[in-house]
Amino acid sequence: MNFEVSDKMKTIIGMITEFTDKELIPMEQDFLSKPLNSLIPEIERKRNLVKQMELWAPNHPKEYGGMGLDLVEHALVSEALGRSPLGHFVFGCQAPDAGNIEILNMFGTKEQKEQYLRPLVDGKIRSCFSMTEVDMPGSNPVMLETTAVKEGNNYIINGQKWYSSSADGADFAIVMAVTNPEAPPYLRASMIIVPTNTPGFNLVRNISVMGHAGEGYFSHAEILYQSCRVPQKNLLGPEGQGFVIAQERLGPGRIHHCMRWIGICNRVFDLMCARAMHREISAGKTLSTKQIIQSWIAESAAEIQAARLMVLHAAWMIEKVGASSARKEISLIKFMVAGVMQKVIDRALQVHGGLGMTDDTIISFFYRHERAARIYDGADEVHKISVAKRILKEYEGKKIK
Ligand SMILES: Cc1cc2nc3c(=O)[nH]c(=O)nc-3n(C[C@H](O)[C@H](O)[C@H](O)COP(=O)(O)OP(=O)(O)OC[C@H]3O[C@@H](n4cnc5c(N)ncnc54)[C@H](O)[C@@H]3O)c2cc1C
């Protein structure tokens, strides 16, 4: 087994880390205290710098202007970028665009690729993924209520979605809607590209999440599709294959998220250790001399290391045997890494005391923003049930002494 990182990747990671430290982390105080819109010119300037350094869109196809890194390589990139909330966005590999790029590349028609994929990879436009509904359980998406009914050459879409992340300012949504209500549950829904300027696409609000409605890329929208009419050529992939395509999107997407979370762990771990070393808690004694703090540091280091190796292994499995055969590994990392991140952020916040609750450090942003990691892309419980079923199946008919 070879754990060595190639020279090419060492160089790339070194450049990304230096850029994040010099260009992105110093922007975070403004990011936390000013409207996002006021920062867009500066963010665009940084994005251009990244393009000049030829580090733009690391995981996206070379043909469309990306670097074409493989999944294990991009996992390392995602870890390095995860240290700042601005990282993925400034390097052009942010969710949900990254997932949409993947499925457009795999299933899009030539015309869809030119119209949507090319400018999306280039960072000229943004997109969102609109599947979850207000009144239906996201954990069981076959219960979707949104419909897309054929009329002439069009689909007429009706439904109420929410948590369509980054819809505010997006140019198009990929909408999951029922097109074949009589088919078996997993063959009922399709993905349809809906430009956000289509009449009947109504962004109702950016939902307030943990006290923040956010804006632009950093927001989650409720959307009413009211007789929203799009041409049938906007169907993405075959009709009725929405869930099959969604699975393609989720496997690699979980690697990106999990390594981003490891990056977050690394960042708050650094902050925790630095604070422990400098915070005097009694005459001549810093927090770092207290065994309970040392124990948190040791436990965090072990948990981050274990989680990191699990994700890299899952990425390697996807590369070797495909996402479908690596489903157990993907589910394992999804709940494991989300839980490790939550614990590590919580410890870092605790070590900072009152300061940890403020927006004077990035920790509280991560604390409220990343709680969602245990819910989206499959809630913890759903992944645990799926893993347990797979494991138990291996014991069917086996007698073990
Ligand atoms: C920050 C954030 C961003 C998101 N971005 C997007 C997006 O861009 N596009 C999009 O379409 N959706 C998005 N979502 C929605 C997300 O996919 C759903 O919230 C998720 O699938 C869970 O669905 P739900 O909220 O309807 O919860 P429910 O399905 O109602 O489940 C509620 C809870 O029940 C438990 N549970 C569920 N199933 C089981 C079970 N079988 N056994 C035991 N317990 C169970 C879990 O604890 C779960 O959290 C986002 C959500 C968040 C929080």
The ligand as an SDF file (V2000), in Angstrom:
LIG
                    3D

 53 58  0  0  0  0  0  0  0  0999 V2000
  -27.7880   23.2200    4.3130 C   0  0  0  0  0  0  0  0  0  0  0  0
  -28.6020   22.3300    3.4370 C   0  0  0  0  0  0  0  0  0  0  0  0
  -28.4090   22.3670    2.0560 C   0  0  0  0  0  0  0  0  0  0  0  0
  -29.2140   21.5970    1.2180 C   0  0  0  0  0  0  0  0  0  0  0  0
  -29.0690   21.7240   -0.1450 N   0  0  0  0  0  0  0  0  0  0  0  0
  -29.9400   21.0820   -0.9620 C   0  0  0  0  0  0  0  0  0  0  0  0
  -29.9190   21.3130   -2.3840 C   0  0  0  0  0  0  0  0  0  0  0  0
  -29.0750   22.0700   -2.8950 O   0  0  0  0  0  0  0  0  0  0  0  0
  -30.8650   20.7270   -3.1540 N   0  0  0  0  0  0  0  0  0  0  0  0
  -31.8200   19.8900   -2.6300 C   0  0  0  0  0  0  0  0  0  0  0  0
  -32.6360   19.3810   -3.3720 O   0  0  0  0  0  0  0  0  0  0  0  0
  -31.8560   19.6400   -1.2810 N   0  0  0  0  0  0  0  0  0  0  0  0
  -30.9620   20.2150   -0.4510 C   0  0  0  0  0  0  0  0  0  0  0  0
  -31.0230   20.0170    0.9140 N   0  0  0  0  0  0  0  0  0  0  0  0
  -32.0800   19.1820    1.4570 C   0  0  0  0  0  0  0  0  0  0  0  0
  -31.5820   17.8540    1.9920 C   0  0  0  0  0  0  0  0  0  0  0  0
  -31.2130   17.0200    0.9340 O   0  0  0  0  0  0  0  0  0  0  0  0
  -32.7020   17.2640    2.8710 C   0  0  0  0  0  0  0  0  0  0  0  0
  -32.8700   18.1250    3.9920 O   0  0  0  0  0  0  0  0  0  0  0  0
  -32.3750   15.8540    3.3240 C   0  0  0  0  0  0  0  0  0  0  0  0
  -32.4730   14.9540    2.2370 O   0  0  0  0  0  0  0  0  0  0  0  0
  -33.3390   15.3850    4.4310 C   0  0  0  0  0  0  0  0  0  0  0  0
  -34.6630   15.5260    4.0220 O   0  0  0  0  0  0  0  0  0  0  0  0
  -35.7030   16.2850    4.9550 P   0  0  0  0  0  0  0  0  0  0  0  0
  -35.1350   17.5730    5.3710 O   0  0  0  0  0  0  0  0  0  0  0  0
  -37.0080   16.3180    4.2350 O   0  0  0  0  0  0  0  0  0  0  0  0
  -35.8180   15.3960    6.2590 O   0  0  0  0  0  0  0  0  0  0  0  0
  -36.7440   14.0930    6.4580 P   0  0  0  0  0  0  0  0  0  0  0  0
  -36.6740   13.2040    5.2710 O   0  0  0  0  0  0  0  0  0  0  0  0
  -38.0770   14.5430    6.9210 O   0  0  0  0  0  0  0  0  0  0  0  0
  -35.9770   13.3690    7.6590 O   0  0  0  0  0  0  0  0  0  0  0  0
  -35.9010   13.9680    8.9430 C   0  0  0  0  0  0  0  0  0  0  0  0
  -34.9660   13.1770    9.8280 C   0  0  0  0  0  0  0  0  0  0  0  0
  -35.5030   11.8760   10.0120 O   0  0  0  0  0  0  0  0  0  0  0  0
  -34.4680   10.9420   10.1970 C   0  0  0  0  0  0  0  0  0  0  0  0
  -34.6920    9.8570    9.2470 N   0  0  0  0  0  0  0  0  0  0  0  0
  -34.9520    9.9630    7.9260 C   0  0  0  0  0  0  0  0  0  0  0  0
  -35.1250    8.7420    7.3790 N   0  0  0  0  0  0  0  0  0  0  0  0
  -34.9850    7.8530    8.3810 C   0  0  0  0  0  0  0  0  0  0  0  0
  -35.0680    6.4150    8.4660 C   0  0  0  0  0  0  0  0  0  0  0  0
  -35.2860    5.6740    7.3820 N   0  0  0  0  0  0  0  0  0  0  0  0
  -34.8750    5.8430    9.6750 N   0  0  0  0  0  0  0  0  0  0  0  0
  -34.6220    6.5940   10.7790 C   0  0  0  0  0  0  0  0  0  0  0  0
  -34.5400    7.9240   10.7640 N   0  0  0  0  0  0  0  0  0  0  0  0
  -34.7120    8.5520    9.5820 C   0  0  0  0  0  0  0  0  0  0  0  0
  -33.1480   11.6750    9.9530 C   0  0  0  0  0  0  0  0  0  0  0  0
  -32.5870   11.9950   11.2120 O   0  0  0  0  0  0  0  0  0  0  0  0
  -33.5680   12.9440    9.2500 C   0  0  0  0  0  0  0  0  0  0  0  0
  -32.6960   14.0190    9.5130 O   0  0  0  0  0  0  0  0  0  0  0  0
  -30.1990   20.7460    1.7740 C   0  0  0  0  0  0  0  0  0  0  0  0
  -30.3560   20.6790    3.1600 C   0  0  0  0  0  0  0  0  0  0  0  0
  -29.5910   21.4510    4.0010 C   0  0  0  0  0  0  0  0  0  0  0  0
  -29.8150   21.3820    5.4760 C   0  0  0  0  0  0  0  0  0  0  0  0
  1  2  1  0
  2  3  1  0
  2 52  2  0
  3  4  2  0
  4  5  1  0
  4 50  1  0
  5  6  2  0
  6  7  1  0
  6 13  1  0
  7  8  2  0
  7  9  1  0
  9 10  1  0
 10 11  2  0
 10 12  1  0
 12 13  2  0
 13 14  1  0
 14 15  1  0
 14 50  1  0
 15 16  1  0
 16 17  1  0
 16 18  1  0
 18 19  1  0
 18 20  1  0
 20 21  1  0
 20 22  1  0
 22 23  1  0
 23 24  1  0
 24 25  2  0
 24 26  1  0
 24 27  1  0
 27 28  1  0
 28 29  2  0
 28 30  1  0
 28 31  1  0
 31 32  1  0
 32 33  1  0
 33 34  1  0
 33 48  1  0
 34 35  1  0
 35 36  1  0
 35 46  1  0
 36 37  1  0
 36 45  1  0
 37 38  2  0
 38 39  1  0
 39 40  1  0
 39 45  2  0
 40 41  1  0
 40 42  2  0
 42 43  1  0
 43 44  2  0
 44 45  1  0
 46 47  1  0
 46 48  1  0
 48 49  1  0
 50 51  2  0
 51 52  1  0
 52 53  1  0
M  END
$$$$
